[in-house]
Amino acid sequence: MRLLRPEPLCALLAAMIVFAGLDVPIVEDGLFWWVPKALLVAERGTAFVLDTLPHAARPEAPLPPQWQGGLPDYGHPPLWFWALGLVIRVFGAHHSSVHVAALPLAALFGWGAAGLLRRAGGGTAAWAALVLPLLPPVAAQLLRADTDLPLLALTPWALIGVLDRREGLFAVTAGLATACKEPGILLAAPALAANLVDRRVGWGWAWPPMVLAAWAGIHHAETGWALAGSERLPETAGVWLRDMGSVLRIVMVEQLRWLALPVAAWGLWRHRPQGRPLLILGVHVAVQLGFFGTLNFLGGLDRLDAYTHVRYLLPGLVGWAAMLCALSPLAALPLTLGAAVFFFRPSADGPEASLYGLDVALAVREAAPHVAAMQRPVWVGTYAWTQYTRPFAGVVELPMDDLRYYALDTDPADVHGWVVEACEGEPLGRLQELDLVLTEEVRVRHAWVRLYRVGPR
């Protein structure tokens, strides 16, 4: 009967999402950075710090633009791609191995989410945690190889450590989260808030900054340059307000999450919730959203290939949803409705906002036989080009090394033959000036890949 508790059921649900997606191709940052670095770890061990080429990712093949300067992001702490490399060494250089590595993290997230809600809202609220793995951005992240996945999985446990006053649990989980990605240091904020509320001086809060400082020292000693920095800082107060508005909209409004607000307000009016857990959760959410509304967020940029990094917001989004469900477990109902409507639907916030971005990769795979049969030359975007030339991505078994790739600034005069367009992330740019004749379209749910013949000039 203990298996019928919300904690193991939520862990099972999150793991089932990953298990159902074992055959989903590798996409986006996992495709370009994390899996290639994990392949290097699997091949050479952890001895390397910098490497100019992704040797384990077919060094004899031409390189995509993202790799021509070497593998970037070595400023990030290494724990995640080291662990991913260990799994790949055991199970092989295959896209399913990457998902196998995510299985325990998914279960850890589900169990921790239910445990967090039990502490914040009681036994009934713990059942509402079953909706958290189903939130479209969360489910999409469970099927990606980004460093944000272990950060997401460990965050509920760090907050449980704060709520339970278990300094050791917080130190281990928050420290490991920081060793996977720098924003783990933000978990020190709710720990410090708990110290103030409890009028005591704890020691656990110091572990995230100590872990990050240790990695920064090692990194600087080895490379002589700083950790990964912000993608940009707002230039004016108006830009900052616009960015903050974008963050708040994605977390609190999009995908019908606003419908949970009146339900939570009703719960607050009907009951007197525990103040300490909600206060600590509130500090966590405010710090997360304030940080990513200020730096490392692309939501306010005007980009043709707008990859808004919704995954950056997931610890804050889960904390926000947990607050709503703690105030009223019925808040899970509108959250479930939003998940059902937007699970596979495209989003203006980019491919990470739902499973639509993963469907794009499935459509690229479905289109592979058609692309292989086309007369050359065939031009594809850089993401599809990498998936078609690197079998570890899970799109092709044999690489298509005779493809050409285009970018936003590709000169249309250089392009002839055939053009392949995917619906997300790789706009045609100047190629729209060409006379493109649609010959075929391959669809997976809402996602599509279109094959064009370049008409006469």
NULOGU-832081 format. One record per residue (C-alpha): residue number from 1; x, y, z. Coordinates in pm, 1 decimal, always signed. Example, Ala and Ser with C-alpha at 12.3 -4.5 7.8 and 13.67 -1.06 7.14 Angstrom:
<tinus>
TINU   nr         u         v         w
TINU    1   +1230.0    -450.0    +780.0
TINU    2   +1367.0    -106.0    +714.0
</tinus>
This chain:
<tinus>
TINU   nr         u         v         w
TINU    1      +0.0      +0.0      +0.0
TINU    2    +296.6    +232.4     +46.3
TINU    3    +338.8    +223.6    -331.6
TINU    4      +2.2    +398.9    -364.1
TINU    5    +142.2    +710.9    -205.2
TINU    6    +189.9   +1019.2    -425.4
TINU    7    +570.4   +1018.4    -397.8
TINU    8    +638.2    +683.1    -573.0
TINU    9    +351.5    +737.2    -817.0
TINU   10    +482.6   +1079.6    -918.7
TINU   11    +832.2    +932.5    -957.0
TINU   12    +688.2    +653.4   -1173.3
TINU   13    +495.7    +903.0   -1387.0
TINU   14    +804.9   +1114.4   -1453.2
TINU   15   +1010.3    +804.7   -1535.8
TINU   16    +736.6    +679.8   -1769.9
TINU   17    +761.7   +1003.4   -1970.0
TINU   18   +1131.6    +935.8   -2024.3
TINU   19   +1072.8    +566.2   -2093.3
TINU   20    +808.7    +649.3   -2353.7
TINU   21   +1058.0    +881.2   -2523.1
TINU   22   +1359.6    +648.3   -2534.7
TINU   23   +1361.8    +673.4   -2913.2
TINU   24   +1327.0   +1053.1   -2932.8
TINU   25   +1626.4   +1207.4   -3117.0
TINU   26   +1877.2   +1435.8   -2949.7
TINU   27   +1795.1   +1802.3   -3007.4
TINU   28   +1926.0   +2156.9   -2964.0
TINU   29   +2195.5   +2211.5   -2699.4
TINU   30   +2217.2   +1841.6   -2620.5
TINU   31   +2289.0   +1778.1   -2987.5
TINU   32   +2564.1   +2037.8   -3015.8
TINU   33   +2727.0   +2057.1   -2672.5
TINU   34   +2638.5   +1810.4   -2398.3
TINU   35   +2620.5   +1479.4   -2582.2
TINU   36   +2939.7   +1542.6   -2786.4
TINU   37   +3123.4   +1630.4   -2464.6
TINU   38   +2980.7   +1319.1   -2298.3
TINU   39   +3104.3   +1117.9   -2597.4
TINU   40   +3450.8   +1257.4   -2534.1
TINU   41   +3424.9   +1156.0   -2167.8
TINU   42   +3314.5    +806.7   -2269.3
TINU   43   +3606.8    +780.7   -2511.3
TINU   44   +3886.9    +943.8   -2316.5
TINU   45   +3775.0    +967.9   -1955.5
TINU   46   +3764.2   +1289.4   -1754.7
TINU   47   +4126.0   +1386.4   -1828.9
TINU   48   +4032.8   +1648.3   -2085.1
TINU   49   +3927.3   +2005.3   -2007.5
TINU   50   +3936.8   +2163.7   -2350.1
TINU   51   +3923.1   +1997.8   -2687.6
TINU   52   +3911.8   +2156.6   -3030.3
TINU   53   +3708.3   +1892.5   -3208.4
TINU   54   +3440.1   +1644.0   -3098.8
TINU   55   +3650.3   +1337.7   -3186.2
TINU   56   +3392.4   +1087.2   -3068.8
TINU   57   +3136.2   +1254.4   -3293.8
TINU   58   +3297.0   +1140.3   -3622.1
TINU   59   +3607.7   +1361.8   -3656.1
TINU   60   +3654.3   +1273.1   -4022.1
TINU   61   +3325.3   +1442.4   -4115.7
TINU   62   +3292.4   +1817.1   -4179.4
TINU   63   +3195.2   +2024.9   -3878.2
TINU   64   +2876.5   +2225.3   -3827.5
TINU   65   +2921.7   +2596.6   -3758.8
TINU   66   +2853.8   +2541.1   -3389.3
TINU   67   +3169.4   +2322.5   -3364.3
TINU   68   +3409.4   +2509.1   -3589.8
TINU   69   +3557.7   +2699.8   -3297.7
TINU   70   +3571.3   +2392.8   -3075.1
TINU   71   +3323.3   +2274.1   -2818.2
TINU   72   +3208.3   +2573.6   -2609.0
TINU   73   +3052.6   +2598.6   -2263.7
TINU   74   +3349.5   +2450.1   -2080.9
TINU   75   +3288.1   +2725.5   -1831.0
TINU   76   +2994.4   +2522.0   -1701.5
TINU   77   +3066.7   +2275.2   -1420.5
TINU   78   +3132.4   +1926.8   -1559.5
TINU   79   +2933.7   +1690.0   -1339.0
TINU   80   +2642.5   +1633.5   -1576.7
TINU   81   +2831.9   +1552.7   -1893.4
TINU   82   +3078.4   +1340.5   -1692.5
TINU   83   +2785.1   +1134.3   -1562.6
TINU   84   +2630.5   +1125.5   -1909.8
TINU   85   +2961.6   +1005.6   -2051.6
TINU   86   +2973.0    +720.7   -1798.7
TINU   87   +2626.1    +604.9   -1904.1
TINU   88   +2721.3    +627.1   -2273.1
TINU   89   +3033.6    +422.0   -2203.4
TINU   90   +2817.1    +148.0   -2050.3
TINU   91   +2523.3    +154.5   -2294.8
TINU   92   +2692.6    +280.0   -2611.5
TINU   93   +2703.4    +600.7   -2819.8
TINU   94   +2332.9    +600.8   -2893.7
TINU   95   +2052.1    +848.6   -2840.4
TINU   96   +1862.5    +602.2   -2621.3
TINU   97   +2160.6    +589.2   -2384.3
TINU   98   +2110.9    +959.6   -2319.9
TINU   99   +1750.2    +899.0   -2220.1
TINU  100   +1856.6    +610.3   -1996.6
TINU  101   +2078.7    +857.2   -1812.1
TINU  102   +1772.3   +1078.3   -1757.8
TINU  103   +1555.6    +800.3   -1607.7
TINU  104   +1684.8    +821.9   -1248.0
TINU  105   +1677.6   +1200.8   -1262.3
TINU  106   +1313.9   +1194.8   -1371.8
TINU  107   +1221.8    +961.4   -1086.0
TINU  108   +1419.0   +1179.0    -843.7
TINU  109   +1229.1   +1485.8    -963.6
TINU  110    +886.3   +1320.6    -933.0
TINU  111    +948.2   +1188.0    -582.3
TINU  112   +1094.5   +1517.6    -466.7
TINU  113    +809.8   +1723.5    -616.3
TINU  114    +549.2   +1521.6    -426.0
TINU  115    +753.8   +1535.7    -106.7
TINU  116    +789.7   +1911.8    -141.3
TINU  117    +415.5   +1957.7    -181.6
TINU  118    +347.0   +1731.1    +117.6
TINU  119    +556.0   +1961.3    +333.1
TINU  120    +416.3   +2281.1    +186.0
TINU  121     +46.8   +2187.6    +169.9
TINU  122     -16.3   +1852.4    +335.3
TINU  123    -109.2   +1504.7    +216.5
TINU  124    -380.5   +1614.6     -25.1
TINU  125    -150.3   +1867.4    -189.5
TINU  126    +108.7   +1592.2    -240.7
TINU  127    -132.6   +1424.0    -484.0
TINU  128    -145.4   +1745.5    -683.8
TINU  129    +225.1   +1693.9    -757.6
TINU  130    +124.5   +1439.2   -1021.3
TINU  131     +58.2   +1730.6   -1256.0
TINU  132    +411.3   +1872.1   -1227.2
TINU  133    +587.0   +1620.0   -1458.6
TINU  134    +302.0   +1675.7   -1705.9
TINU  135    +359.5   +2050.2   -1736.5
TINU  136    +468.2   +2077.1   -2102.7
TINU  137    +804.5   +2251.2   -2041.8
TINU  138    +887.7   +2002.6   -1765.6
TINU  139    +796.5   +1697.8   -1975.8
TINU  140    +997.4   +1842.6   -2265.3
TINU  141   +1301.6   +1886.5   -2040.1
TINU  142   +1278.4   +1528.4   -1914.3
TINU  143   +1347.2   +1421.7   -2273.9
TINU  144   +1644.3   +1653.7   -2326.0
TINU  145   +2010.0   +1616.6   -2233.5
TINU  146   +2064.5   +1970.8   -2104.9
TINU  147   +2242.5   +2047.7   -1778.1
TINU  148   +1914.7   +2195.6   -1658.0
TINU  149   +1774.9   +1842.9   -1612.0
TINU  150   +1982.8   +1747.5   -1304.8
TINU  151   +1932.3   +2099.4   -1172.0
TINU  152   +1555.5   +2051.6   -1204.6
TINU  153   +1568.8   +1706.6   -1041.5
TINU  154   +1775.3   +1817.5    -741.4
TINU  155   +1595.4   +2145.9    -668.0
TINU  156   +1287.9   +1991.6    -493.0
TINU  157   +1519.1   +1789.0    -267.5
TINU  158   +1723.1   +2095.4    -177.0
TINU  159   +1400.1   +2275.4     -83.2
TINU  160   +1289.2   +1971.9    +119.3
TINU  161   +1618.9   +1995.7    +304.3
TINU  162   +1542.3   +2359.7    +384.1
TINU  163   +1185.5   +2289.3    +497.1
TINU  164   +1290.0   +1991.3    +711.2
TINU  165   +1586.5   +2180.6    +859.2
TINU  166   +1817.0   +1905.3    +731.8
TINU  167   +2137.5   +2090.0    +658.8
TINU  168   +2313.5   +1779.5    +526.3
TINU  169   +2041.5   +1699.2    +271.8
TINU  170   +2042.4   +2057.1    +148.8
TINU  171   +2422.5   +2073.3    +129.6
TINU  172   +2448.0   +1753.3     -76.4
TINU  173   +2161.6   +1821.6    -317.6
TINU  174   +2226.7   +2194.1    -365.3
TINU  175   +2599.7   +2127.0    -398.1
TINU  176   +2542.3   +1860.6    -664.0
TINU  177   +2298.7   +2090.8    -845.8
TINU  178   +2564.5   +2363.6    -855.2
TINU  179   +2821.4   +2111.9    -981.1
TINU  180   +2589.7   +2050.6   -1276.7
TINU  181   +2509.9   +2413.4   -1356.8
TINU  182   +2594.0   +2747.9   -1199.3
TINU  183   +2237.4   +2863.2   -1114.9
TINU  184   +2235.2   +2598.1    -843.4
TINU  185   +2394.2   +2870.4    -633.3
TINU  186   +2053.0   +3041.9    -624.1
TINU  187   +1934.6   +2767.6    -389.1
TINU  188   +2135.5   +2939.2    -117.2
TINU  189   +1866.3   +3212.0    -108.8
TINU  190   +1579.0   +3001.9     +38.6
TINU  191   +1828.8   +2843.8    +279.1
TINU  192   +1931.8   +3187.1    +404.4
TINU  193   +1565.3   +3289.6    +426.4
TINU  194   +1498.7   +2985.1    +645.9
TINU  195   +1784.8   +3089.6    +873.8
TINU  196   +1625.7   +3431.3    +914.9
TINU  197   +1279.1   +3289.4    +981.1
TINU  198   +1413.9   +3035.7   +1232.0
TINU  199   +1648.5   +3290.8   +1388.6
TINU  200   +1947.6   +3063.4   +1367.1
TINU  201   +2273.8   +3038.3   +1179.4
TINU  202   +2293.1   +2730.5    +959.2
TINU  203   +2583.2   +2604.2    +749.9
TINU  204   +2413.3   +2428.8    +457.1
TINU  205   +2351.9   +2748.4    +258.3
TINU  206   +2728.5   +2789.8    +210.4
TINU  207   +2772.5   +2472.9      +5.1
TINU  208   +2644.2   +2600.1    -331.5
TINU  209   +2876.0   +2904.7    -332.5
TINU  210   +3167.2   +2691.3    -209.6
TINU  211   +3113.1   +2436.3    -488.3
TINU  212   +3093.9   +2708.3    -751.4
TINU  213   +3398.9   +2887.0    -611.5
TINU  214   +3594.8   +2561.2    -616.8
TINU  215   +3505.2   +2491.6    -980.2
TINU  216   +3579.5   +2853.5   -1073.7
TINU  217   +3926.0   +2819.9    -921.0
TINU  218   +3996.8   +2491.3   -1100.8
TINU  219   +3865.0   +2630.5   -1426.1
TINU  220   +4070.4   +2947.7   -1405.5
TINU  221   +4383.9   +2755.0   -1317.2
TINU  222   +4339.0   +2523.0   -1613.6
TINU  223   +4218.9   +2767.7   -1877.7
TINU  224   +4296.3   +3117.8   -1755.2
TINU  225   +3949.8   +3248.3   -1834.0
TINU  226   +3629.4   +3303.1   -1645.9
TINU  227   +3321.4   +3087.7   -1608.5
TINU  228   +3037.6   +3098.9   -1858.0
TINU  229   +2886.8   +3445.9   -1842.7
TINU  230   +2549.3   +3600.4   -1907.9
TINU  231   +2422.9   +3605.7   -2263.0
TINU  232   +2342.6   +3969.8   -2210.1
TINU  233   +2243.7   +4225.5   -1949.1
TINU  234   +1955.0   +4469.2   -1996.7
TINU  235   +2080.2   +4802.8   -2122.4
TINU  236   +1799.6   +5012.7   -1974.7
TINU  237   +1531.9   +4987.4   -1707.4
TINU  238   +1274.4   +4957.2   -1984.5
TINU  239   +1450.7   +4657.0   -2134.4
TINU  240   +1476.5   +4499.2   -1788.2
TINU  241   +1103.7   +4548.0   -1729.0
TINU  242   +1029.1   +4396.7   -2069.5
TINU  243   +1245.8   +4094.3   -1990.2
TINU  244   +1088.4   +4051.1   -1647.6
TINU  245    +745.4   +4073.3   -1804.5
TINU  246    +844.4   +3802.8   -2051.2
TINU  247    +962.7   +3575.9   -1768.9
TINU  248    +648.8   +3631.7   -1561.1
TINU  249    +427.2   +3571.1   -1861.9
TINU  250    +593.6   +3239.6   -1946.5
TINU  251    +583.1   +3114.0   -1587.1
TINU  252    +248.7   +3246.3   -1465.5
TINU  253     +28.7   +3307.9   -1768.8
TINU  254    +117.6   +3086.4   -2063.9
TINU  255     -49.2   +2747.9   -2121.9
TINU  256    -351.3   +2846.4   -1909.4
TINU  257    -149.1   +2860.7   -1586.3
TINU  258    -329.2   +3185.0   -1503.5
TINU  259    -645.6   +2979.3   -1444.1
TINU  260    -483.3   +2835.9   -1130.7
TINU  261    -449.6   +3181.2    -972.5
TINU  262    -815.6   +3229.2    -865.8
TINU  263    -825.2   +2869.4    -740.6
TINU  264    -517.4   +2931.1    -525.5
TINU  265    -662.0   +3262.9    -404.5
TINU  266    -980.3   +3080.8    -302.2
TINU  267    -771.4   +2829.4    -108.6
TINU  268    -584.4   +3110.8     +64.5
TINU  269    -915.3   +3271.4    +165.6
TINU  270   -1073.2   +2946.8    +289.3
TINU  271    -776.0   +2813.1    +481.8
TINU  272    -486.0   +2945.8    +679.5
TINU  273    -183.2   +2784.1    +515.9
TINU  274    +149.0   +2727.3    +685.4
TINU  275    +343.3   +3048.6    +650.9
TINU  276    +700.7   +2919.4    +669.3
TINU  277    +689.9   +2675.3    +373.4
TINU  278    +509.8   +2925.7    +151.3
TINU  279    +751.4   +3202.6    +245.4
TINU  280   +1053.6   +2986.7    +160.5
TINU  281    +895.0   +2875.5    -165.7
TINU  282    +813.8   +3237.8    -242.0
TINU  283   +1176.8   +3341.2    -188.5
TINU  284   +1289.2   +3058.9    -418.0
TINU  285   +1049.4   +3165.3    -694.9
TINU  286   +1128.7   +3536.7    -662.8
TINU  287   +1506.5   +3478.8    -677.3
TINU  288   +1480.2   +3239.8    -972.8
TINU  289   +1257.8   +3466.7   -1179.6
TINU  290   +1445.2   +3781.8   -1081.1
TINU  291   +1777.2   +3628.4   -1181.2
TINU  292   +1664.1   +3500.6   -1520.1
TINU  293   +1464.3   +3814.2   -1585.5
TINU  294   +1790.8   +4006.9   -1553.4
TINU  295   +2045.3   +3791.3   -1734.7
TINU  296   +2089.7   +3468.9   -1928.8
TINU  297   +1744.1   +3490.1   -2081.1
TINU  298   +1656.4   +3544.9   -2446.1
TINU  299   +1285.5   +3613.0   -2406.2
TINU  300   +1321.3   +3983.3   -2477.1
TINU  301   +1540.9   +3954.7   -2784.7
TINU  302   +1407.5   +3994.7   -3136.5
TINU  303   +1538.9   +3686.2   -3316.3
TINU  304   +1425.7   +3509.1   -3630.3
TINU  305   +1543.7   +3179.7   -3482.0
TINU  306   +1406.6   +3257.0   -3135.4
TINU  307   +1517.7   +2981.2   -2901.4
TINU  308   +1380.1   +3118.1   -2578.8
TINU  309   +1547.5   +2913.5   -2306.6
TINU  310   +1234.5   +2813.9   -2118.1
TINU  311   +1439.9   +2546.4   -1941.7
TINU  312   +1616.4   +2822.0   -1744.5
TINU  313   +1284.2   +2899.8   -1579.8
TINU  314   +1187.9   +2546.1   -1478.0
TINU  315   +1303.6   +2553.0   -1111.7
TINU  316   +1106.8   +2874.3   -1064.6
TINU  317    +809.7   +2745.6   -1264.7
TINU  318    +789.1   +2425.0   -1059.1
TINU  319    +821.3   +2628.4    -739.3
TINU  320    +539.1   +2855.8    -855.1
TINU  321    +312.8   +2562.9    -944.5
TINU  322    +393.8   +2404.5    -607.3
TINU  323    +289.5   +2723.3    -428.4
TINU  324     -43.4   +2728.6    -613.8
TINU  325    -113.2   +2362.5    -535.6
TINU  326     -10.1   +2407.7    -170.9
TINU  327    -266.1   +2686.5    -135.0
TINU  328    -532.3   +2472.1    -301.8
TINU  329    -477.8   +2121.0    -441.4
TINU  330    -761.0   +2201.3    -684.3
TINU  331    -514.9   +2428.4    -864.3
TINU  332    -385.7   +2106.8   -1021.5
TINU  333    -704.0   +2090.8   -1231.7
TINU  334    -644.5   +2402.8   -1446.1
TINU  335    -274.8   +2311.8   -1462.8
TINU  336    -375.0   +1969.4   -1596.6
TINU  337    -608.4   +2132.3   -1849.0
TINU  338    -326.5   +2353.2   -1974.9
TINU  339     -96.3   +2051.9   -1999.0
TINU  340    -354.4   +1858.4   -2201.8
TINU  341    -407.3   +2144.8   -2445.6
TINU  342     -44.8   +2249.8   -2495.7
TINU  343    +151.0   +1924.6   -2451.1
TINU  344    +228.5   +1890.0   -2823.1
TINU  345    +129.8   +2232.8   -2951.5
TINU  346    +381.1   +2484.7   -3088.0
TINU  347    +462.1   +2784.9   -2871.5
TINU  348    +585.5   +3133.3   -2951.2
TINU  349    +831.6   +3079.7   -2665.3
TINU  350   +1028.3   +2824.0   -2864.5
TINU  351   +1071.4   +2447.3   -2888.1
TINU  352   +1145.0   +2396.4   -2518.4
TINU  353    +797.6   +2511.8   -2413.5
TINU  354    +631.5   +2181.7   -2512.6
TINU  355    +697.3   +1848.6   -2679.8
TINU  356    +649.4   +2022.4   -3014.5
TINU  357   +1023.0   +2083.7   -3039.2
TINU  358   +1084.2   +1710.7   -3003.7
TINU  359    +821.8   +1640.0   -3268.5
TINU  360   +1029.4   +1855.0   -3504.6
TINU  361   +1317.7   +1610.2   -3462.5
TINU  362   +1080.3   +1318.9   -3521.6
TINU  363    +962.3   +1488.4   -3841.5
TINU  364   +1324.9   +1534.8   -3950.0
TINU  365   +1372.9   +1161.3   -3898.3
TINU  366   +1055.4   +1076.5   -4090.9
TINU  367   +1180.4   +1295.3   -4375.5
TINU  368   +1522.8   +1127.4   -4386.2
TINU  369   +1437.9    +866.6   -4656.0
TINU  370   +1292.2   +1140.0   -4875.5
TINU  371   +1601.0   +1357.6   -4828.5
TINU  372   +1830.5   +1065.2   -4904.5
TINU  373   +1644.2    +997.2   -5230.5
TINU  374   +1659.8   +1357.4   -5355.3
TINU  375   +1898.2   +1457.7   -5629.8
TINU  376   +2197.3   +1653.7   -5504.2
TINU  377   +2274.0   +1924.5   -5408.4
TINU  378   +2038.9   +1932.7   -5106.7
TINU  379   +2051.4   +2220.4   -4859.6
TINU  380   +1930.5   +2180.7   -4498.6
TINU  381   +1951.3   +2391.5   -4182.6
TINU  382   +2241.5   +2339.2   -3943.3
TINU  383   +2036.7   +2146.4   -3686.0
TINU  384   +1900.5   +1900.8   -3941.4
TINU  385   +2243.6   +1883.7   -4108.7
TINU  386   +2400.6   +1774.3   -3780.9
TINU  387   +2125.5   +1520.0   -3716.0
TINU  388   +2166.4   +1376.7   -4066.4
TINU  389   +2547.8   +1355.3   -4040.9
TINU  390   +2586.4   +1234.8   -3677.1
TINU  391   +2415.2    +900.4   -3615.8
TINU  392   +2437.4    +941.3   -3236.8
TINU  393   +2151.9   +1193.2   -3268.1
TINU  394   +1907.7    +911.0   -3342.5
TINU  395   +1782.6   +1041.7   -3678.0
TINU  396   +1981.4    +829.1   -3925.9
TINU  397   +2176.0    +505.1   -3899.6
TINU  398   +2418.2    +596.0   -4178.9
TINU  399   +2538.6    +955.4   -4217.5
TINU  400   +2451.2   +1170.0   -4517.7
TINU  401   +2784.3   +1341.5   -4571.5
TINU  402   +2690.4   +1495.8   -4905.9
TINU  403   +2444.3   +1752.3   -4768.4
TINU  404   +2502.3   +2126.5   -4760.5
TINU  405   +2378.7   +2358.2   -4488.1
TINU  406   +2237.6   +2708.0   -4491.8
TINU  407   +2217.7   +2979.1   -4227.2
TINU  408   +2032.2   +3308.9   -4191.6
TINU  409   +2293.9   +3493.0   -4396.0
TINU  410   +2347.2   +3234.7   -4670.9
TINU  411   +2362.4   +3405.5   -5009.5
TINU  412   +2072.0   +3282.6   -5227.6
TINU  413   +2299.2   +3301.8   -5532.2
TINU  414   +2500.9   +3010.3   -5388.8
TINU  415   +2196.7   +2784.3   -5348.5
TINU  416   +2060.9   +2560.0   -5620.7
TINU  417   +1903.7   +2216.1   -5636.0
TINU  418   +1682.5   +2138.5   -5336.7
TINU  419   +1609.2   +2301.2   -4998.9
TINU  420   +1476.2   +2128.9   -4685.9
TINU  421   +1303.9   +2344.0   -4422.7
TINU  422   +1211.6   +2237.2   -4068.7
TINU  423    +934.9   +2427.9   -3893.9
TINU  424   +1124.7   +2534.2   -3581.5
TINU  425   +1450.7   +2711.5   -3519.4
TINU  426   +1605.4   +2722.6   -3868.4
TINU  427   +1434.2   +2992.0   -4074.7
TINU  428   +1521.4   +3018.1   -4440.9
TINU  429   +1651.4   +3371.7   -4399.0
TINU  430   +1758.4   +3514.6   -4736.0
TINU  431   +1666.8   +3187.7   -4907.1
TINU  432   +1309.3   +3318.6   -4908.4
TINU  433   +1420.4   +3537.2   -5200.2
TINU  434   +1444.6   +3222.2   -5412.8
TINU  435   +1163.5   +3072.7   -5618.1
TINU  436   +1099.7   +2767.7   -5397.4
TINU  437    +853.0   +2507.6   -5527.0
TINU  438    +707.3   +2285.3   -5255.5
TINU  439    +730.5   +1920.1   -5361.4
TINU  440    +660.2   +1731.9   -5038.6
TINU  441    +571.2   +1782.2   -4671.8
TINU  442    +633.8   +1536.9   -4386.9
TINU  443    +436.2   +1587.5   -4064.7
TINU  444    +448.3   +1456.1   -3708.3
TINU  445    +149.3   +1600.6   -3525.6
TINU  446    +192.0   +1980.7   -3554.4
TINU  447    +555.2   +1962.2   -3667.4
TINU  448    +653.3   +1952.3   -4033.5
TINU  449    +948.5   +1931.3   -4269.8
TINU  450    +907.2   +2073.8   -4622.1
TINU  451   +1106.7   +1981.0   -4928.9
TINU  452   +1146.0   +2246.3   -5198.4
TINU  453   +1289.3   +2251.2   -5546.9
TINU  454   +1478.0   +2569.8   -5631.8
TINU  455   +1308.2   +2718.9   -5934.2
TINU  456   +1482.6   +2883.5   -6229.2
TINU  457   +1628.5   +3225.9   -6171.2
</tinus>
